[in-house]
Amino acid sequence: MEQIEQAVMYALGPQVEPSLKAQANEYCEQVKISSDGWQLCIQLFMKEPKALPEVRFFALQVLENTLRNKFEALDNTAIEYIQQTMMEYLRREFVDNTSGSEESFIRNKAAQALTILFTHVYPTTWPSFFKDMIAVTKTPAGTHSHEKAADFFLRLCISIDEEIGRMDIPRTREEVIRNTNIKDTMRLGDIQLLASSWFDLLQEFRSANPSIAQLALKNIGSFVAWMDISLVVNDQVMSVLYELLSDANLRIPACECLADVISKGMLPMDKLNMFEMLNITDILSRLDLSEPEFVEYVARLINALGTELCKIYAETSLPNEKKQTTWNMIEQVTPYLLKFLANEYDDTSSAVFPFVNDMLYIYKRQKKSMQSFSQGQHQFLASLLNVVVAKLRYDEDTEWSDDQDEPEEEALFFEMRKNLRIFAEHIAMINEDLYVGYIHSFVMDTINKYKAGTELNWRDVELCLYVLYCYGEALSKAAMIFVTSTDTLSPLGELVSEMIQSNISVYPHPSCAMQYFENITRYYQFFEHRPDHLPQALAAFVDNRGLHHPVKQIRTRCWYLFQRFVKNLKPKMAPYVENVLSSLGDLLDIQAEPVVEANTMDGMPIPAASTFDSQLYLFETVGILISMEGIDPMKQTEYLKIVLEPLVEGIQKAVAQPFSDDELFLLQLHHYIMAIGSVAKGFPTLVKPADSAQQPWTVVFIQATEIILSALQNYNQMAVIRDAVRYTFARLITCLGTQVLPYLPSLINGLLTECQVTELVDFLPFIGLIAHKYKPMIEPIIDELLLPLVRRVFDFLDTTPSGTDEAFLLLDLRKSYLNFVLNLFNANLEMVFVSERNLESLETILQTFLHYAKDNSDPTTQKMSFGVFLKTVNSWASNTTSASGPTIAGFDQFVYNELLPITFSVPMSAAFNLADGQSILVFGEMTSIQKAMCSKQGANFIDYMKRVFLPSIQCPPETAERYCQAVQQYEGRQFKKYFQSFISEAKG
């Protein structure tokens, strides 16, 4: 025992030398797994004088582990010894010990160990378990209880309920059966004994020791879920519970207990009868609700009552008179619902959200069934909407934060706002006229006060603007209009017009500016009907209320919103282009900032959003403005030069300097390149990609393209520069078309030599997209670049992954490579594989497809590989039934010697599961290859299969004959079905 004590202390000691600590931990583990470790530990736990608490806790851990995981290895003598020792411990520690008090963590661990013992021995070998436990709590005279023993007994009962009664803990089937049997036995008598004991202890200690009374209440509330309700819902117990609701020390646990009683699963009629008897609303009307914490628990109680009543009301089998009774009770509770929802403390408000949700569900069902609403129901909806809108307001003690990382308090407020918005939207669905009228009146009231010069709290202005934003979200499509058929403003149109004309955007609080611009961006369609309001909105956007706002968070958010605003209103923006561009000029200056890392939810750092990330929206906006129809092309060229020249000069200066790997220098160069790409992104995509943009401004972009390629040439070993170049070229090619194609070889070679797997995974689809857009003129370029691309892919795929993440990356690259090949075939560029330049490498490329096609561990890649082979067969297999199509020397031999055999061997392998959905897709590609070869080569294919291949795999002649008939006569789906039976028969 001394060795165990010493090992535990060494294992836990903060100053212990690491090697000694490791030895101690290893010894402790050996004690846990040894067959007699529990015997030493139970002696250690019980010895006098007591060992240190940490040592005794370890001893209990070993005992609990034995009882939980190795109970079957214990004989009856050992079980009886543990039982007697634990009873001795209870009497010694909680009855006879009048001096000290056991540490709480020891008490809890002892209760857990005893609970596990209970699950094994009750009711078989220890049927008197509960009687024995209750006996320990009683004094010899039986007139009162030992406090410490009562405390432990109640904790033990809670532990037992968690082990056998909790429904939210995953259980094995064996545990479910065991727990059910235990509960059934307890219901025969012991549960009545326990309920009586808990009530006696509650009465005894409600004044003498409220903490014990709290434990008694917790037991009643926990066990009521699966015991006879009459043991709690009776005059004796309920009268005490109601009394305790006025006891300052016990009203919260009493409230929780009552909520548990209300939530007990029962038949609807039985529960309704119980509610009628309990008359809870009458009790609540007499409570003192001045203490905020207690109010929150009463709100939870009301929520439990309300949600249960709503469940009963929704029960279709309920008789009409009982349905009316239920609704009457709901109407008695709804004043409390509104009261607690309106509470100044958000935790209290949130407590009744489920009840609100259930009420609105009832109203929605009522509307769906076209039942009329009573006056009381209309009044409730109006009151609810009023409370919901009021709760959307920032609390007086909550401040708006301009920090990117919003404080927890504000984050919780936003979460609550989200739920409240959903409630408002549901009210709008139920009664749109009520919603429209209320919101219109609410918003107009605040705007009119502002126009009249009334001094307003920023919270009221922000709420007004926020409610206006939510207004449109909740409206039906029919009501989401800004003008009527007579071109007069709709209610929504009036509100947007008043918001703009009131000049509320100059209100000095940042939150109001933010919401104002969210609103005009959300309602951009208003300006299509009332373009005369556009100058006022643009003026607000471009000055210090928006794009130039002194608060960074507002400023950068507005950069994004302005891009959306301009993009959506492009046809209306032409008259304002020059003024807007001149207003943006100072915002286009780029200053690289050190990368700041932010933690994600899994703890891995990622680069936090920088100012430049938002600035890119401005550059895109500039591109949108410059490229608008109706602007003189020469003027467009002039504007574009003004914007791009500082960026191009920045790149030129960087390239002219000696090589540098300084982080800020590289970021600055990256930003210049990305900014050019974002300007190009703002230009329209060519309708016919194979065309070229015949405009004077294209020269400016072409010059920028050449400068960017020089930067790539100098800094292609830097991933940050490669990323920027790839991004920008993807944008340039959409607006310049074929004019960019001559630069592709330099681009691809510059990116390939140093690129990493992740870049190649992204880059291959980009090349595939270009191939599709610019066929057939891109064929010479793809022909030139194919082998360098493929070799780079092979370089990576030939490496052994160093871990799981890299293995997944290589799998992604494999898929990207196969997709790239499929894209070339789909673009009718397959001849690049068999060109004079590339034909020698065709065999190597085909072997890679063959390798992936045989890999049953990845059906997705396998299907893609067979899909590629199907394309090759359709394109290159010689056609003996007609003279059409090219002939590729040696390809037919490859198909017969390599490809056709695996269309049989792969599905015949044990690893191929014909019942799996993904494997069936792979199987479909294989049958299509066989059908394609039969179609192309007719009698030659049949003769080969019948005389050479099928006999080589020991296929009986009659089966081979049936196969040859099937592949010739059946259509694709029929043949697939036949071949499935062929494989199944072959596999046996």
C-alpha positions, 0 to 999 in steps of 0.5 A: 500500500505504501508503494501505491501511495508513493506512486500516486504522489509522484504521479501528481507532484508538479515538481517531480522529475519527468522520468520518475513521474512516468514510472509512477504513472506506469505503476498506477496503471498496472495497479488499475489493470491487475486482478488484485489491485482493487483489494489493495486499494480498498484497504488503502481507502479504509486505513486509519489514519487516513491516507492523503485525499488524492491517494484515497481518490485514486483508490476509489477510481481503481475500485470503480473501474473494477466494478464497472469493467471487471465485475464478472471476475469477482466471486461472491466472497469478493462482492460481499467483502466490497459491500460490507466495506462500503457500508462500514465506510458509510457508518464510520464517515457519515455517522460516527465521525463527528469531527471532520468532513469528507472532501466533496470529491471523495464523497462524489467518487464514493457515490459513483462506486457504490452506484456501479455496485448497486447496478450489479447487486440490486435486486439479486444479492442486495435486495435491501439496498435502499432500506440499508441506505436509509437506515444509515441516515437515521439516529438510533431513536429514529426521530431525526437524521444524521446530516452527513449521512442524509447528504450522502444518501441523497447524492447517492440517489442522484448518482443512481438516477443518472446511471439508470434513469437519464435518457440523454446518455447513450446506452448499450442494449444490455444497459437499457435492459438492465436499467429497465429491470432495475426500475421495474423492481424499484417501482414495486416498493422501493420507489415509494420508500425513497419518495417518502424518505426524500419528503421526510428529509425535505421537511426535516432540513428545510430550515435546519440545512437548506442544502440537504433540502435542495438535494431532496428536491433535486431527487424528487424532480429527477425521479419523477420522470419514471416513477408514479406521479401520485407519489409527488402530485398529492396534497401533502407534497404539493402544499410543501412545494408551493410553500417553498416557492416563497422560501428565499433559500429553496424557491429556486430548487422548488421551482425546478422541481415543479418544472420537472413534475410538469414536464413528466411524460404522461397521456394528454388527458391525464396531464391536462387533469393534473394541470387543472388540479395544480392550478399553477397560474393561481400560485404564480400570481402570489409570488414575489418576483422582485429577485432577478435570478428567481424570476428566470426560474419562474420563466422556465417553469412557465415555459415548461407549462406552456410548451406542455399545454401546446403539446396537449392542444396539438393532440388530434385525438383530444375531445373538443371540450378538452381542447377548449379547456386546454386553450383557456389554460393557455390564455391564462398563461400567455400574460406571463409569457409576454411578461417574461419575454419582455423582461430586461434580463435576456436570460429570462426572455430566452427562457420562454422562447420555446413557448413562443415558438410553440404558440406561433406554430399553433397560430400557423396551423390555424391559418393554414386550416383557414380557421378564423382568429378570435379577438383575443388571439389578434390581441396576443399577436399584436402584444407579442409583436410589440414585445419582440420589437422592444426586445430587439433594442440594445439594452441600456447597459449594453454598448455597441462595439467596434472591435472585430472580435465582438464581446461575448455579451454582444455576441449573445445579444445578436444570437437572441436578436436572430431568434426574435427576428424569426418570431417576427417573421412568423407573425408576419406569415400569420397576419401580414397586415398586422405586421406591416401596419405595426412596423410601418408605424414604428419606423415612421414614428422614430423617423418623424421624431428625428426630423422634428429635432427630437433628441434620440438615444442611439439605441432607438435610431439603430432599432428603427433602422434594424427593424426596417431591415428585418421588415423586408425579410419577413414580407411575402413576395407579393408585399416585397414591392416598392411601388404599386401598380399606379406607381405610388410608393408601397408601405415599404417604399415609403419607409425607404424613401423617408429613411433616405430623405430624413438624412438619418444617415448623419446620426453620429453613432457608428451603429446607425451608419452601419445599419443605414448602408445595410438597408440601402444595399438590401433595398437597392431595387427601390432606386430602380423605381426612384432613381432621384433618390440615388444621388443622396444615397451615393453621397452618404456612401462616399463621404465619412458616413460610409466609405470614409467612416473614421471607424475601421469596422464601418468603413471596411464593411461599407467597401463591401456593401458599396460593391454590391450596391453598384453592381446591382444598380449598374444600369443607373450608375453611369451619370455618377461614375466620374464623381464616384471614381474621384471620391474613391481615389484616396482609398485605393492606396495599398499599404501591406500589413503584417499577417495576423493569425486568428484562431478557428474553432478547432484551435488552428490558426488562420490568417485573419481578414485584413484591410486589404481583403476589404479593399479588393471590393473597392477595386472591383467596384472601380472595375464595374464603374469603368466598364459601364455601357455608355461611357466613351471607350477612350474615357474608360481607357483614361480611368483604367490607366489612372487606377492601374498605373500606381499598381503597375509601377509598384510591381515594376519597382519591386521587380527592379529591386534585388530579390527579397523574401521580406514578408511585408515586401512580398505582401505589398507585391501580392496586393498590387497583383491582386488589386489588378485582378479585382479591377478586371473582375469588375469588367463584364465577362465576354459573352463568347469567350473565344472572342477577344475584347475589341476595346482601347482599354484592353491595351492597359490590361495587356501591359499589366499582364506583361508586368505581372508575368515579369513579377512571376518570373522573379518570384515564382518560388514564393507561394503568395505571389503564385496565388496572386498571379493565378487569381489575377489571370483567372479574372483577366482571361474572362474580360480579355478573351483570346488576347491573353492566350499567348501569355498562358505558356509563360504563366503555366510554366512560371506557376508549375515549377515551384507550385505545391499540391494545394495549388496544383489541385486548384490550378488544373480545373482552371486550365480545364476551364480555359480549355473548354472556353477557348477551344479549338484555338487553345489546342497548340498551347495545351499541346505544348503544356500537357507534358510539363503539367502531367509530369508535375502531377506525377512528381507529387503522386509518386511521393509517400504522404507524411500524414493523413492531411497530406494523404487527403491532399494527394487524393484530391490531386488525383481527382483533379488530374482525372477531371482535367483529362476528362475536361480535355476530352469534353472540349474535343482536345483529346488529340493533344495526348497523341500529338507528335510531341506527346505520343511517346508519353501516352503509355505512361499516362494510360498506365496511371489511369489503369492503376487508379482503376484497379484501386477499390479503396476509392470508388470516386477515383475509380469511376473517374478512371474508367470514365476516362478510359471510356472516352479514350475507347470512343475516341481512339479505338479503331472502328472496324465497322466503318472507316471513321475516326483516327487510328492510334497505333498500339491503342487497340492492343492496350485495350485488349491486353490491359483495359478489358481484363480489368473490367472483369477482374475488378468487379470479381475481386472480393473488395468490390461490393456490388451492393454498394451505390458508388461501386454500382456507378463504377460498374456502369462505366466498365460495362459501357467500355465493353459495349463501346468496344463491341460497337466499334469493333463488332465481330473482331471484339466478339471473336477475341472475347469468345476465343481468347479472353473468356477461356483465359479466365476459365469461363465455360463455353456456354456462359461465354456464348451468352455473354457475347449474345448479351453484349451485342443484343442488349442496350446499356442498362439491360447489359449492365443488369446481365453483366451484374448477374455474370459477375455474381455467378462467377464470384459464387 
